[in-house]
Amino acid sequence: MFGLSPTELMIVFVVFILLFGAKRLPEIAKGLGRGLKEFRSELKSLNEPLTKE
């Protein structure tokens, strides 16, 4: 995944916890998920006219 080993992923996770705190991480993940969902729906709506032709 992204060319990172499991050890590197754990280090990144620990840095996120130190920067944002354990209480803020779920809020950040939820916001990121909502943004990604909206982005995908917009991409889908842009591709619909292209696939109909």
C-alpha distance matrix in Angstrom:
0.0 3.8 5.3 6.0 7.9 9.1 12.2 10.9 9.3 12.8 14.6 13.1 14.1 17.5 18.1 17.7 20.1 22.5 22.5 22.9 24.2 23.3 25.6 24.1 20.5 21.3 23.3 20.6 18.1 21.0 21.8 18.4 18.3 21.8 21.1 18.2 20.6 23.4 21.4 20.6 24.2 25.5 23.5 24.9 28.4 28.2 27.3 30.0 32.9 31.3 30.7 34.3 35.9
3.8 0.0 3.8 5.5 8.8 10.9 13.0 10.7 9.7 13.5 14.3 12.4 14.3 17.5 17.3 17.0 20.0 21.9 21.5 22.2 24.0 23.7 26.0 24.1 20.6 21.9 23.4 20.3 18.3 21.3 21.6 17.9 18.6 21.8 20.5 17.8 20.7 23.0 20.7 20.3 24.1 24.8 22.8 24.7 28.0 27.4 26.7 29.8 32.4 30.6 30.5 34.1 35.5
5.3 3.8 0.0 3.8 6.7 9.8 11.7 9.6 10.0 13.6 14.2 13.2 15.4 18.2 18.2 18.7 21.5 23.0 23.0 24.2 25.8 25.6 28.2 26.6 23.2 24.7 26.4 23.4 21.5 24.7 25.0 21.5 22.2 25.5 24.2 21.6 24.5 26.8 24.4 24.0 27.8 28.5 26.3 28.1 31.5 30.8 29.9 33.0 35.5 33.5 33.4 37.1 38.2
6.0 5.5 3.8 0.0 3.8 6.6 8.0 5.9 6.4 9.9 10.5 10.0 12.2 14.7 15.0 15.8 18.3 19.8 20.2 21.5 22.8 22.6 25.5 24.1 20.8 22.6 24.6 21.7 20.0 23.4 24.0 20.8 21.7 25.2 24.2 21.9 24.9 27.3 25.3 25.2 28.9 29.8 28.0 29.8 33.1 32.7 32.1 35.1 37.8 36.1 35.9 39.5 40.9
7.9 8.8 6.7 3.8 0.0 3.8 5.4 5.3 6.4 8.8 10.1 10.8 12.5 14.5 15.6 16.8 18.7 20.2 21.3 22.7 23.4 22.8 26.0 25.1 21.7 23.5 25.9 23.4 21.6 25.0 26.1 23.1 23.7 27.4 26.8 24.5 27.2 30.0 28.2 27.9 31.5 32.7 31.0 32.6 36.0 35.8 35.0 37.9 40.7 39.0 38.6 42.2 43.7
9.1 10.9 9.8 6.6 3.8 0.0 3.8 5.5 5.0 6.3 8.7 9.9 10.5 12.4 14.3 15.4 16.6 18.5 20.0 21.1 21.2 20.2 23.4 23.1 19.6 21.2 24.0 21.9 19.9 23.3 24.9 22.2 22.6 26.3 26.3 24.2 26.6 29.6 28.3 27.9 31.4 32.9 31.5 32.9 36.3 36.5 35.8 38.4 41.5 40.1 39.5 43.0 44.8
12.2 13.0 11.7 8.0 5.4 3.8 0.0 3.8 5.4 5.2 6.4 8.8 9.9 10.7 12.5 14.4 15.5 16.7 18.5 20.2 20.3 19.6 23.2 22.9 19.9 22.0 24.7 22.6 21.2 24.8 26.1 23.6 24.5 28.2 28.0 26.3 29.0 31.7 30.5 30.5 33.9 35.3 34.0 35.7 38.9 39.0 38.6 41.3 44.3 42.9 42.6 46.0 47.8
10.9 10.7 9.6 5.9 5.3 5.5 3.8 0.0 3.8 5.4 5.1 6.3 8.6 9.9 10.6 12.5 14.4 15.4 16.5 18.3 19.1 19.0 22.4 21.6 18.5 20.9 23.2 20.7 19.5 23.3 24.1 21.4 22.8 26.3 25.7 24.1 27.1 29.5 28.0 28.3 31.9 32.9 31.7 33.6 36.7 36.5 36.3 39.2 42.0 40.6 40.6 44.1 45.7
9.3 9.7 10.0 6.4 6.4 5.0 5.4 3.8 0.0 3.8 5.4 5.1 6.2 8.7 9.9 10.6 12.4 14.3 15.3 16.4 17.1 16.5 19.7 18.8 15.5 17.6 20.0 17.6 16.1 19.8 20.9 18.3 19.3 22.9 22.6 21.0 23.8 26.4 25.2 25.4 28.8 30.1 29.1 30.8 33.9 34.1 33.9 36.6 39.5 38.4 38.2 41.6 43.4
12.8 13.5 13.6 9.9 8.8 6.3 5.2 5.4 3.8 0.0 3.8 5.4 5.0 6.2 8.6 9.8 10.6 12.3 14.2 15.4 15.3 14.5 18.0 17.8 14.8 17.0 19.8 17.9 16.7 20.3 21.7 19.7 20.7 24.3 24.4 23.2 25.8 28.4 27.6 28.0 31.2 32.6 31.9 33.6 36.5 36.9 36.9 39.5 42.5 41.6 41.3 44.6 46.6
14.6 14.3 14.2 10.5 10.1 8.7 6.4 5.1 5.4 3.8 0.0 3.8 5.4 5.1 6.2 8.7 9.9 10.6 12.3 14.3 14.7 14.8 18.4 17.9 15.3 18.2 20.5 18.2 17.8 21.5 22.4 20.4 22.1 25.5 25.1 24.2 27.2 29.5 28.5 29.2 32.5 33.6 32.9 34.9 37.7 37.9 38.1 40.8 43.7 42.7 42.8 46.1 47.9
13.1 12.4 13.2 10.0 10.8 9.9 8.8 6.3 5.1 5.4 3.8 0.0 3.8 5.5 5.1 6.3 8.7 9.9 10.5 12.1 13.3 13.7 16.9 15.7 13.0 15.9 17.7 15.1 14.7 18.5 19.1 16.9 18.9 22.1 21.5 20.7 23.8 26.0 24.9 25.8 29.1 30.0 29.4 31.6 34.3 34.4 34.7 37.5 40.3 39.4 39.6 42.9 44.7
14.1 14.3 15.4 12.2 12.5 10.5 9.9 8.6 6.2 5.0 5.4 3.8 0.0 3.8 5.4 5.1 6.3 8.7 9.9 10.6 10.9 10.5 13.8 13.1 10.2 12.8 15.2 13.2 12.5 16.2 17.4 15.7 17.2 20.6 20.6 20.0 22.7 25.1 24.5 25.4 28.4 29.6 29.4 31.2 33.9 34.4 34.8 37.4 40.3 39.7 39.7 42.9 44.9
17.5 17.5 18.2 14.7 14.5 12.4 10.7 9.9 8.7 6.2 5.1 5.5 3.8 0.0 3.8 5.4 5.1 6.2 8.6 10.1 9.7 9.9 13.5 13.4 11.3 14.4 16.7 15.0 15.1 18.7 19.8 18.5 20.3 23.4 23.5 23.3 26.0 28.2 27.8 28.9 31.8 32.9 32.9 34.8 37.4 37.8 38.4 41.0 43.9 43.3 43.4 46.6 48.6
18.1 17.3 18.2 15.0 15.6 14.3 12.5 10.6 9.9 8.6 6.2 5.1 5.4 3.8 0.0 3.8 5.4 5.0 6.1 8.5 9.5 10.9 14.1 13.2 11.5 15.1 16.6 14.4 15.1 18.7 19.1 17.8 20.2 23.0 22.6 22.6 25.7 27.5 26.8 28.3 31.3 32.0 32.0 34.3 36.6 36.8 37.6 40.3 43.0 42.4 42.9 46.1 47.9
17.7 17.0 18.7 15.8 16.8 15.4 14.4 12.5 10.6 9.8 8.7 6.3 5.1 5.4 3.8 0.0 3.8 5.4 5.1 5.9 7.4 8.6 11.3 9.8 7.9 11.5 12.8 10.5 11.4 15.0 15.3 14.2 16.7 19.4 19.1 19.4 22.3 24.0 23.7 25.3 28.0 28.8 29.1 31.3 33.5 33.9 34.9 37.5 40.2 39.8 40.3 43.3 45.3
20.1 20.0 21.5 18.3 18.7 16.6 15.5 14.4 12.4 10.6 9.9 8.7 6.3 5.1 5.4 3.8 0.0 3.8 5.5 5.5 4.8 5.5 8.8 8.6 7.2 10.7 12.5 11.3 12.3 15.5 16.4 16.0 18.1 20.7 21.0 21.5 24.0 25.9 26.1 27.5 30.0 31.2 31.6 33.6 35.8 36.5 37.5 39.8 42.7 42.6 42.9 45.7 47.9
22.5 21.9 23.0 19.8 20.2 18.5 16.7 15.4 14.3 12.3 10.6 9.9 8.7 6.2 5.0 5.4 3.8 0.0 3.8 5.8 5.6 8.0 10.9 10.6 10.3 14.0 15.2 13.9 15.5 18.6 19.0 18.7 21.2 23.5 23.5 24.3 27.0 28.6 28.5 30.3 32.8 33.7 34.1 36.4 38.4 38.9 40.1 42.5 45.2 45.0 45.6 48.5 50.5
22.5 21.5 23.0 20.2 21.3 20.0 18.5 16.5 15.3 14.2 12.3 10.5 9.9 8.6 6.1 5.1 5.5 3.8 0.0 3.8 6.0 9.2 11.2 9.6 9.7 13.5 13.8 12.0 14.2 17.2 16.9 16.7 19.6 21.6 21.2 22.3 25.2 26.3 26.2 28.3 30.8 31.2 31.9 34.3 36.1 36.5 37.9 40.4 42.9 42.8 43.6 46.4 48.4
22.9 22.2 24.2 21.5 22.7 21.1 20.2 18.3 16.4 15.4 14.3 12.1 10.6 10.1 8.5 5.9 5.5 5.8 3.8 0.0 3.8 6.8 7.9 5.9 6.6 10.2 10.2 8.9 11.5 14.1 14.0 14.3 17.1 18.8 18.9 20.3 22.8 24.0 24.3 26.4 28.6 29.2 30.2 32.4 34.1 34.8 36.3 38.6 41.2 41.4 42.1 44.7 46.8
24.2 24.0 25.8 22.8 23.4 21.2 20.3 19.1 17.1 15.3 14.7 13.3 10.9 9.7 9.5 7.4 4.8 5.6 6.0 3.8 0.0 3.8 5.5 5.6 6.6 9.9 10.7 10.6 12.6 14.9 15.7 16.3 18.6 20.4 21.1 22.3 24.5 26.0 26.7 28.5 30.5 31.6 32.6 34.6 36.3 37.3 38.7 40.8 43.6 43.8 44.3 46.9 49.2
23.3 23.7 25.6 22.6 22.8 20.2 19.6 19.0 16.5 14.5 14.8 13.7 10.5 9.9 10.9 8.6 5.5 8.0 9.2 6.8 3.8 0.0 3.8 5.6 5.5 7.8 9.8 10.4 11.5 13.6 15.3 16.0 17.5 19.6 20.8 21.8 23.6 25.5 26.4 27.8 29.7 31.2 32.2 33.8 35.7 37.0 38.2 40.0 43.0 43.3 43.5 46.0 48.5
25.6 26.0 28.2 25.5 26.0 23.4 23.2 22.4 19.7 18.0 18.4 16.9 13.8 13.5 14.1 11.3 8.8 10.9 11.2 7.9 5.5 3.8 0.0 3.8 5.7 6.7 7.8 9.6 11.1 12.3 13.8 15.4 16.8 18.3 19.8 21.3 22.7 24.3 25.7 27.3 28.8 30.3 31.7 33.2 34.8 36.3 37.7 39.3 42.3 42.9 43.1 45.4 48.1
24.1 24.1 26.6 24.1 25.1 23.1 22.9 21.6 18.8 17.8 17.9 15.7 13.1 13.4 13.2 9.8 8.6 10.6 9.6 5.9 5.6 5.6 3.8 0.0 3.8 5.7 5.3 6.3 8.7 10.1 10.8 12.3 14.3 15.6 16.7 18.4 20.1 21.4 22.6 24.5 26.1 27.3 28.7 30.4 31.9 33.2 34.8 36.6 39.4 40.0 40.4 42.8 45.2
20.5 20.6 23.2 20.8 21.7 19.6 19.9 18.5 15.5 14.8 15.3 13.0 10.2 11.3 11.5 7.9 7.2 10.3 9.7 6.6 6.6 5.5 5.7 3.8 0.0 3.8 5.4 5.1 6.1 8.5 9.9 10.4 12.1 14.2 15.3 16.3 18.2 20.0 20.9 22.3 24.3 25.7 26.7 28.4 30.3 31.5 32.7 34.6 37.5 37.9 38.1 40.7 43.1
21.3 21.9 24.7 22.6 23.5 21.2 22.0 20.9 17.6 17.0 18.2 15.9 12.8 14.4 15.1 11.5 10.7 14.0 13.5 10.2 9.9 7.8 6.7 5.7 3.8 0.0 3.8 5.4 5.0 6.0 8.6 9.7 10.3 12.2 14.1 15.1 16.3 18.3 19.8 20.9 22.5 24.3 25.6 26.8 28.6 30.2 31.4 32.9 36.0 36.6 36.6 38.9 41.6
23.3 23.4 26.4 24.6 25.9 24.0 24.7 23.2 20.0 19.8 20.5 17.7 15.2 16.7 16.6 12.8 12.5 15.2 13.8 10.2 10.7 9.8 7.8 5.3 5.4 3.8 0.0 3.8 5.5 5.1 6.2 8.6 9.8 10.7 12.3 14.2 15.4 16.7 18.3 20.1 21.3 22.7 24.4 25.8 27.2 28.8 30.4 31.9 34.8 35.6 35.9 38.1 40.7
20.6 20.3 23.4 21.7 23.4 21.9 22.6 20.7 17.6 17.9 18.2 15.1 13.2 15.0 14.4 10.5 11.3 13.9 12.0 8.9 10.6 10.4 9.6 6.3 5.1 5.4 3.8 0.0 3.8 5.5 5.2 6.1 8.6 10.0 10.6 12.2 14.2 15.5 16.4 18.3 20.1 21.2 22.5 24.3 25.9 27.0 28.6 30.4 33.2 33.7 34.2 36.7 39.0
18.1 18.3 21.5 20.0 21.6 19.9 21.2 19.5 16.1 16.7 17.8 14.7 12.5 15.1 15.1 11.4 12.3 15.5 14.2 11.5 12.6 11.5 11.1 8.7 6.1 5.0 5.5 3.8 0.0 3.8 5.5 5.0 6.0 8.6 9.8 10.4 12.1 14.2 15.1 16.3 18.3 19.9 20.9 22.3 24.3 25.6 26.8 28.6 31.6 32.0 32.1 34.6 37.1
21.0 21.3 24.7 23.4 25.0 23.3 24.8 23.3 19.8 20.3 21.5 18.5 16.2 18.7 18.7 15.0 15.5 18.6 17.2 14.1 14.9 13.6 12.3 10.1 8.5 6.0 5.1 5.5 3.8 0.0 3.8 5.4 5.1 6.2 8.6 9.9 10.5 12.4 14.2 15.4 16.6 18.5 20.0 21.1 22.7 24.5 25.8 27.2 30.2 31.0 31.1 33.3 36.0
21.8 21.6 25.0 24.0 26.1 24.9 26.1 24.1 20.9 21.7 22.4 19.1 17.4 19.8 19.1 15.3 16.4 19.0 16.9 14.0 15.7 15.3 13.8 10.8 9.9 8.6 6.2 5.2 5.5 3.8 0.0 3.8 5.4 5.1 6.2 8.6 9.9 10.6 12.2 14.3 15.5 16.6 18.4 20.0 21.2 22.7 24.4 26.0 28.7 29.6 30.1 32.3 34.8
18.4 17.9 21.5 20.8 23.1 22.2 23.6 21.4 18.3 19.7 20.4 16.9 15.7 18.5 17.8 14.2 16.0 18.7 16.7 14.3 16.3 16.0 15.4 12.3 10.4 9.7 8.6 6.1 5.0 5.4 3.8 0.0 3.8 5.5 5.1 6.1 8.6 9.9 10.4 12.3 14.3 15.3 16.4 18.3 20.0 21.1 22.5 24.5 27.2 27.7 28.2 30.6 33.0
18.3 18.6 22.2 21.7 23.7 22.6 24.5 22.8 19.3 20.7 22.1 18.9 17.2 20.3 20.2 16.7 18.1 21.2 19.6 17.1 18.6 17.5 16.8 14.3 12.1 10.3 9.8 8.6 6.0 5.1 5.4 3.8 0.0 3.8 5.4 5.1 6.1 8.6 9.8 10.6 12.3 14.2 15.3 16.4 18.4 20.0 21.1 22.6 25.7 26.3 26.3 28.7 31.3
21.8 21.8 25.5 25.2 27.4 26.3 28.2 26.3 22.9 24.3 25.5 22.1 20.6 23.4 23.0 19.4 20.7 23.5 21.6 18.8 20.4 19.6 18.3 15.6 14.2 12.2 10.7 10.0 8.6 6.2 5.1 5.5 3.8 0.0 3.8 5.5 5.1 6.2 8.6 10.0 10.7 12.4 14.3 15.4 16.6 18.5 20.1 21.3 24.2 25.2 25.5 27.5 30.2
21.1 20.5 24.2 24.2 26.8 26.3 28.0 25.7 22.6 24.4 25.1 21.5 20.6 23.5 22.6 19.1 21.0 23.5 21.2 18.9 21.1 20.8 19.8 16.7 15.3 14.1 12.3 10.6 9.8 8.6 6.2 5.1 5.4 3.8 0.0 3.8 5.4 5.2 6.1 8.7 10.0 10.6 12.3 14.2 15.4 16.5 18.4 20.2 22.7 23.5 24.3 26.5 28.8
18.2 17.8 21.6 21.9 24.5 24.2 26.3 24.1 21.0 23.2 24.2 20.7 20.0 23.3 22.6 19.4 21.5 24.3 22.3 20.3 22.3 21.8 21.3 18.4 16.3 15.1 14.2 12.2 10.4 9.9 8.6 6.1 5.1 5.5 3.8 0.0 3.8 5.4 5.0 6.2 8.6 9.9 10.5 12.2 14.2 15.3 16.5 18.4 21.3 21.6 22.0 24.5 26.9
20.6 20.7 24.5 24.9 27.2 26.6 29.0 27.1 23.8 25.8 27.2 23.8 22.7 26.0 25.7 22.3 24.0 27.0 25.2 22.8 24.5 23.6 22.7 20.1 18.2 16.3 15.4 14.2 12.1 10.5 9.9 8.6 6.1 5.1 5.4 3.8 0.0 3.8 5.5 5.2 6.3 8.7 10.0 10.6 12.4 14.3 15.4 16.7 19.8 20.6 20.6 22.8 25.5
23.4 23.0 26.8 27.3 30.0 29.6 31.7 29.5 26.4 28.4 29.5 26.0 25.1 28.2 27.5 24.0 25.9 28.6 26.3 24.0 26.0 25.5 24.3 21.4 20.0 18.3 16.7 15.5 14.2 12.4 10.6 9.9 8.6 6.2 5.2 5.4 3.8 0.0 3.8 5.5 5.2 6.2 8.6 9.8 10.6 12.4 14.3 15.5 18.2 19.4 20.0 21.8 24.4
21.4 20.7 24.4 25.3 28.2 28.3 30.5 28.0 25.2 27.6 28.5 24.9 24.5 27.8 26.8 23.7 26.1 28.5 26.2 24.3 26.7 26.4 25.7 22.6 20.9 19.8 18.3 16.4 15.1 14.2 12.2 10.4 9.8 8.6 6.1 5.0 5.5 3.8 0.0 3.8 5.5 5.2 6.2 8.6 10.0 10.6 12.4 14.5 16.9 17.5 18.4 20.7 22.8
20.6 20.3 24.0 25.2 27.9 27.9 30.5 28.3 25.4 28.0 29.2 25.8 25.4 28.9 28.3 25.3 27.5 30.3 28.3 26.4 28.5 27.8 27.3 24.5 22.3 20.9 20.1 18.3 16.3 15.4 14.3 12.3 10.6 10.0 8.7 6.2 5.2 5.5 3.8 0.0 3.8 5.4 5.0 6.1 8.6 9.8 10.5 12.3 15.4 15.7 15.9 18.4 20.8
24.2 24.1 27.8 28.9 31.5 31.4 33.9 31.9 28.8 31.2 32.5 29.1 28.4 31.8 31.3 28.0 30.0 32.8 30.8 28.6 30.5 29.7 28.8 26.1 24.3 22.5 21.3 20.1 18.3 16.6 15.5 14.3 12.3 10.7 10.0 8.6 6.3 5.2 5.5 3.8 0.0 3.8 5.4 5.0 6.2 8.6 9.9 10.6 13.6 14.9 15.1 16.9 19.6
25.5 24.8 28.5 29.8 32.7 32.9 35.3 32.9 30.1 32.6 33.6 30.0 29.6 32.9 32.0 28.8 31.2 33.7 31.2 29.2 31.6 31.2 30.3 27.3 25.7 24.3 22.7 21.2 19.9 18.5 16.6 15.3 14.2 12.4 10.6 9.9 8.7 6.2 5.2 5.4 3.8 0.0 3.8 5.3 5.1 6.2 8.6 10.1 12.2 13.5 14.6 16.4 18.6
23.5 22.8 26.3 28.0 31.0 31.5 34.0 31.7 29.1 31.9 32.9 29.4 29.4 32.9 32.0 29.1 31.6 34.1 31.9 30.2 32.6 32.2 31.7 28.7 26.7 25.6 24.4 22.5 20.9 20.0 18.4 16.4 15.3 14.3 12.3 10.5 10.0 8.6 6.2 5.0 5.4 3.8 0.0 3.8 5.5 5.1 6.2 8.8 11.1 11.3 12.3 14.8 16.7
24.9 24.7 28.1 29.8 32.6 32.9 35.7 33.6 30.8 33.6 34.9 31.6 31.2 34.8 34.3 31.3 33.6 36.4 34.3 32.4 34.6 33.8 33.2 30.4 28.4 26.8 25.8 24.3 22.3 21.1 20.0 18.3 16.4 15.4 14.2 12.2 10.6 9.8 8.6 6.1 5.0 5.3 3.8 0.0 3.8 5.4 5.1 6.2 9.5 10.2 10.2 12.3 14.9
28.4 28.0 31.5 33.1 36.0 36.3 38.9 36.7 33.9 36.5 37.7 34.3 33.9 37.4 36.6 33.5 35.8 38.4 36.1 34.1 36.3 35.7 34.8 31.9 30.3 28.6 27.2 25.9 24.3 22.7 21.2 20.0 18.4 16.6 15.4 14.2 12.4 10.6 10.0 8.6 6.2 5.1 5.5 3.8 0.0 3.8 5.5 5.3 7.7 9.6 10.4 11.6 14.1
28.2 27.4 30.8 32.7 35.8 36.5 39.0 36.5 34.1 36.9 37.9 34.4 34.4 37.8 36.8 33.9 36.5 38.9 36.5 34.8 37.3 37.0 36.3 33.2 31.5 30.2 28.8 27.0 25.6 24.5 22.7 21.1 20.0 18.5 16.5 15.3 14.3 12.4 10.6 9.8 8.6 6.2 5.1 5.4 3.8 0.0 3.8 5.7 6.6 7.5 9.6 11.2 12.8
27.3 26.7 29.9 32.1 35.0 35.8 38.6 36.3 33.9 36.9 38.1 34.7 34.8 38.4 37.6 34.9 37.5 40.1 37.9 36.3 38.7 38.2 37.7 34.8 32.7 31.4 30.4 28.6 26.8 25.8 24.4 22.5 21.1 20.1 18.4 16.5 15.4 14.3 12.4 10.5 9.9 8.6 6.2 5.1 5.5 3.8 0.0 3.8 5.7 5.2 6.3 8.8 10.5
30.0 29.8 33.0 35.1 37.9 38.4 41.3 39.2 36.6 39.5 40.8 37.5 37.4 41.0 40.3 37.5 39.8 42.5 40.4 38.6 40.8 40.0 39.3 36.6 34.6 32.9 31.9 30.4 28.6 27.2 26.0 24.5 22.6 21.3 20.2 18.4 16.7 15.5 14.5 12.3 10.6 10.1 8.8 6.2 5.3 5.7 3.8 0.0 3.8 5.4 5.3 6.3 9.1
32.9 32.4 35.5 37.8 40.7 41.5 44.3 42.0 39.5 42.5 43.7 40.3 40.3 43.9 43.0 40.2 42.7 45.2 42.9 41.2 43.6 43.0 42.3 39.4 37.5 36.0 34.8 33.2 31.6 30.2 28.7 27.2 25.7 24.2 22.7 21.3 19.8 18.2 16.9 15.4 13.6 12.2 11.1 9.5 7.7 6.6 5.7 3.8 0.0 3.8 5.6 5.3 6.7
31.3 30.6 33.5 36.1 39.0 40.1 42.9 40.6 38.4 41.6 42.7 39.4 39.7 43.3 42.4 39.8 42.6 45.0 42.8 41.4 43.8 43.3 42.9 40.0 37.9 36.6 35.6 33.7 32.0 31.0 29.6 27.7 26.3 25.2 23.5 21.6 20.6 19.4 17.5 15.7 14.9 13.5 11.3 10.2 9.6 7.5 5.2 5.4 3.8 0.0 3.8 5.6 5.7
30.7 30.5 33.4 35.9 38.6 39.5 42.6 40.6 38.2 41.3 42.8 39.6 39.7 43.4 42.9 40.3 42.9 45.6 43.6 42.1 44.3 43.5 43.1 40.4 38.1 36.6 35.9 34.2 32.1 31.1 30.1 28.2 26.3 25.5 24.3 22.0 20.6 20.0 18.4 15.9 15.1 14.6 12.3 10.2 10.4 9.6 6.3 5.3 5.6 3.8 0.0 3.8 5.5
34.3 34.1 37.1 39.5 42.2 43.0 46.0 44.1 41.6 44.6 46.1 42.9 42.9 46.6 46.1 43.3 45.7 48.5 46.4 44.7 46.9 46.0 45.4 42.8 40.7 38.9 38.1 36.7 34.6 33.3 32.3 30.6 28.7 27.5 26.5 24.5 22.8 21.8 20.7 18.4 16.9 16.4 14.8 12.3 11.6 11.2 8.8 6.3 5.3 5.6 3.8 0.0 3.8
35.9 35.5 38.2 40.9 43.7 44.8 47.8 45.7 43.4 46.6 47.9 44.7 44.9 48.6 47.9 45.3 47.9 50.5 48.4 46.8 49.2 48.5 48.1 45.2 43.1 41.6 40.7 39.0 37.1 36.0 34.8 33.0 31.3 30.2 28.8 26.9 25.5 24.4 22.8 20.8 19.6 18.6 16.7 14.9 14.1 12.8 10.5 9.1 6.7 5.7 5.5 3.8 0.0
